[in-house]
Amino acid sequence: METPGLVVHGEAAPFSTALRSLVNNPLYSDVRFVVGQERQEVFAHRCLLACRCNFFQRLLSSEPGPGVPGPVVLSTVPAEAFLAVLEFLYTNSAKLQRHSVLEVLTAAVEYGLEELRELCLEFVVKALDVELVCEALQVAVTFGLGQLQERCVAFIEAHSQETLRTRGFLELSAPALLPLLRSDKLCVDEAELVLAARSWARVGAAVLERPVAEVAAPVVRELRLALLAPAELSALEEQNRREPLIPVEQIVEAWKCHALRRGDEARGPPCRRRRGTLPREHHRFLDLPFK
């Protein structure tokens, strides 16, 4: 009876090093990519990409015609991120950088590379800081990465004031801003949050060439105007006449909370204090303190 064969393994490091030397190497390359806005040329090998990734298998399934084949254009992925993806496909490892990891994560999600996606997510969570967190939140919301979204929101809740001053906050989409404005745990006063929302809407209005109030409409209802003191609410109402941001009926509802003080109008999210809400005299009439 024949003895079963034995699988033996050589050293992994030299194998990985040899394959890494083929990343973006024209030697024996049979496919070229033109990637990113900079249109950088990247060399690769069809058989390796196709056997490692279904996305590339579908992309490269057609046989190249006679002559020199034209490049495959991938304009949405930056060259640095694409090279990191190639490195992972060739060697099952990649060097991630803080400044480009979200672009690698985006590519991993779009190309269906689950293992690389998980490695990127682990890296991002460890690297989260005030400058990175809003960009990470935007990626999480865009691609439905629920755990990353939760980690980002929790980080922003703990570092609210610093985060509101970043460029990343101003560049958030409305769907990414919503979970922040709905949070009871933001460590920021409502007056400052209203100012931040106005700045965010102004930036969006300039980029989209739309009115400030129109840009703000999907999120502005989450501002808790009843937490503002009467003098603050009056000042906001006057500013809102000069630069519309908040629907008039929402300001009326806030005045109603002040007038009634107790009862149904003083219950629920519009009157619920956040973790960072500064105390005001009328807050003693609100029935739902922060927990």
C-alpha positions in Angstrom: 0.0 0.0 0.0 1.4 3.3 -1.0 2.3 5.7 1.8 0.3 8.9 1.8 2.3 11.9 0.6 3.5 14.5 3.0 3.1 18.2 2.4 6.3 20.1 3.2 6.7 23.8 3.5 9.7 25.9 2.5 10.6 29.2 4.1 7.8 31.7 3.6 9.9 34.9 3.7 12.0 34.3 0.5 8.8 33.4 -1.4 7.1 36.6 -0.2 10.1 38.6 -1.0 10.3 37.2 -4.5 6.7 37.9 -5.2 7.0 41.4 -3.8 9.7 42.1 -6.3 7.1 41.6 -9.1 4.8 44.3 -7.8 4.7 47.1 -10.4 7.5 45.3 -12.3 7.3 45.3 -16.1 9.2 42.0 -16.2 6.9 39.4 -17.6 3.9 41.8 -17.0 1.0 41.1 -19.2 -1.4 43.8 -18.0 -1.0 47.6 -17.5 -3.2 49.8 -15.3 -3.5 53.6 -15.4 -4.6 54.6 -12.0 -5.7 57.7 -10.1 -6.1 61.3 -11.1 -2.4 61.4 -11.7 -2.8 58.6 -14.3 0.2 56.6 -13.0 1.1 53.5 -15.0 1.2 50.3 -13.0 2.4 46.9 -14.2 0.9 43.6 -13.0 0.3 39.9 -14.0 -3.1 38.7 -15.0 -2.9 35.2 -13.7 -1.9 36.3 -10.2 -4.6 39.0 -10.0 -7.3 36.7 -11.4 -6.6 33.8 -9.0 -6.5 36.1 -5.9 -9.4 38.4 -6.5 -12.8 37.9 -8.2 -13.0 41.5 -9.1 -9.9 41.3 -11.3 -10.9 37.9 -12.6 -14.0 39.5 -14.1 -12.2 42.6 -15.2 -9.4 40.7 -17.0 -11.5 37.7 -18.2 -11.4 38.8 -21.9 -8.5 37.7 -24.0 -6.2 40.5 -25.1 -6.3 41.1 -28.8 -3.4 41.1 -31.2 -0.7 43.7 -30.7 0.1 45.6 -27.5 -3.0 45.6 -25.3 -4.2 49.0 -24.0 -4.1 49.8 -20.3 -6.9 49.2 -17.9 -8.0 52.6 -16.5 -8.9 52.8 -12.8 -9.3 56.5 -12.2 -11.0 56.5 -8.8 -8.3 54.7 -6.8 -5.1 56.7 -6.0 -1.8 55.1 -7.1 -0.5 54.6 -3.6 -3.6 52.8 -2.5 -3.6 50.6 -5.6 0.0 49.6 -5.1 -0.9 48.6 -1.5 -3.7 46.4 -2.9 -1.3 44.8 -5.4 1.2 44.2 -2.6 -1.4 42.4 -0.6 -2.6 40.3 -3.6 1.0 39.3 -4.4 2.3 38.6 -0.9 -0.8 38.5 1.4 0.7 41.4 3.4 0.8 45.2 2.9 2.4 48.2 4.5 -0.4 50.5 5.6 0.1 54.2 6.2 -2.1 56.5 8.2 -2.4 59.1 5.4 -3.6 56.5 2.8 -5.2 53.7 4.8 -8.8 54.9 4.2 -8.1 54.9 0.4 -6.8 51.3 0.7 -9.9 50.4 2.8 -12.1 51.9 0.1 -10.4 49.8 -2.6 -10.5 46.7 -0.5 -14.3 47.1 -0.1 -14.9 47.8 -3.8 -12.7 44.9 -4.9 -14.3 42.5 -2.4 -11.0 41.8 -0.5 -12.4 40.9 2.9 -9.2 40.0 4.6 -7.5 43.3 3.5 -10.7 45.2 4.6 -10.4 43.7 8.1 -6.7 44.6 8.4 -7.5 48.1 7.3 -10.3 48.4 9.8 -8.1 47.2 12.6 -5.4 49.7 11.6 -7.9 52.6 11.4 -9.4 51.9 14.8 -6.0 52.0 16.4 -5.0 55.2 14.5 -8.1 57.2 15.1 -7.4 60.8 16.1 -9.2 64.1 15.8 -7.9 64.7 12.2 -8.7 61.2 10.9 -12.0 60.4 12.6 -14.4 62.3 10.3 -12.8 60.9 7.2 -13.1 57.5 8.7 -16.7 58.1 9.7 -17.5 59.2 6.1 -16.0 56.0 4.7 -17.9 53.9 7.3 -21.3 55.5 6.4 -20.6 55.3 2.7 -19.9 51.6 2.7 -22.1 50.5 5.6 -19.2 49.6 8.0 -21.3 49.6 11.1 -18.6 48.8 13.7 -16.3 51.4 12.3 -19.1 53.9 12.4 -19.8 53.1 16.1 -16.1 53.5 17.0 -15.9 56.9 15.1 -19.1 58.2 16.8 -17.8 57.2 20.2 -14.5 58.9 19.5 -16.2 62.1 18.4 -18.5 62.0 21.4 -15.4 62.1 23.7 -13.6 64.7 21.6 -16.5 66.8 20.3 -15.1 70.3 20.5 -11.8 69.5 18.9 -13.5 67.5 16.1 -16.0 70.2 15.2 -13.1 72.5 14.4 -11.5 70.1 11.8 -11.8 70.3 8.0 -13.0 66.7 8.0 -16.1 67.7 10.0 -16.9 70.4 7.4 -16.6 67.9 4.6 -19.0 65.3 6.1 -22.0 64.3 4.1 -25.4 64.8 5.6 -25.9 61.0 6.3 -22.6 61.0 8.1 -23.4 64.1 10.2 -26.8 62.8 11.3 -25.6 60.1 13.8 -23.5 62.8 15.5 -26.4 65.3 15.8 -28.6 62.5 17.2 -26.2 61.6 19.9 -26.9 62.5 23.6 -23.2 61.9 24.4 -21.6 64.8 22.5 -19.4 66.8 24.8 -20.4 70.1 23.4 -22.9 72.8 24.2 -25.9 73.3 21.8 -24.9 76.9 21.0 -21.5 75.7 19.7 -23.2 72.8 17.8 -25.5 75.3 16.1 -22.5 77.3 15.0 -20.7 74.2 13.7 -23.8 73.1 11.8 -24.0 76.6 10.2 -20.3 76.4 9.2 -20.8 72.9 7.8 -23.9 74.1 5.7 -22.0 77.1 4.4 -19.2 74.9 3.1 -21.7 72.5 1.5 -23.6 75.4 0.0 -20.4 76.8 -1.6 -19.4 73.4 -3.0 -22.8 72.3 -4.2 -23.9 75.9 -5.3 -27.1 75.5 -3.3 -28.7 77.7 -0.6 -27.5 77.1 2.9 -30.9 76.2 4.2 -31.3 73.6 1.5 -28.0 72.0 2.3 -28.9 72.0 6.0 -32.4 70.6 5.6 -31.6 66.9 6.1 -29.8 67.4 9.4 -30.9 70.7 11.0 -34.0 69.1 12.7 -31.6 67.3 15.1 -30.4 70.6 16.7 -32.0 70.9 20.1 -32.9 74.6 20.1 -35.0 74.4 23.2 -31.8 73.9 25.2 -30.8 77.5 24.3 -31.7 80.3 26.7 -34.3 82.8 25.6 -31.7 85.5 24.7 -29.7 82.9 22.7 -32.8 81.8 20.9 -33.7 85.4 20.1 -30.2 86.0 18.7 -30.5 82.8 16.6 -33.9 83.9 15.3 -32.5 87.2 14.2 -29.5 85.6 12.5 -31.8 83.1 10.8 -33.7 86.1 9.2 -30.4 87.3 7.7 -29.1 83.9 6.7 -31.8 81.2 6.7 -30.6 77.9 8.2 -33.3 76.6 10.4 -37.0 76.3 9.5 -39.1 78.9 11.2 -41.5 76.3 12.6 -38.5 74.6 14.4 -37.7 77.9 16.1 -41.4 78.2 17.0 -41.4 74.8 18.6 -38.4 75.8 20.7 -40.2 78.9 22.0 -43.2 76.6 22.7 -41.0 74.5 25.0 -40.0 77.6 26.8 -43.6 78.7 27.2 -45.0 75.5 28.4 -42.0 74.5 30.6 -43.6 71.2 31.6 -45.7 68.7 29.8 -45.4 66.8 26.5 -43.6 69.6 24.7 -40.7 69.4 27.2 -40.1 65.7 26.6 -38.3 63.9 23.9 -35.1 64.6 21.8 -35.7 68.4 21.1 -35.4 69.1 24.8 -33.1 66.4 25.9 -29.7 67.6 27.2 -26.4 66.3 25.8 -23.4 65.3 27.8 -21.8 68.7 27.1 -24.9 70.9 27.5 -24.0 73.9 29.7 -26.6 74.5 32.5 -29.2 77.3 31.9 -31.9 78.5 34.3 -34.7 77.1 32.3 -33.2 73.6 32.2 -34.7 72.9 35.6 -38.1 72.6 33.9 -36.8 69.8 31.5 -37.9 66.4 32.7 -35.2 64.3 31.0 -31.7 65.0 32.3 -28.8 63.3 30.6 -28.2 59.8 31.8 
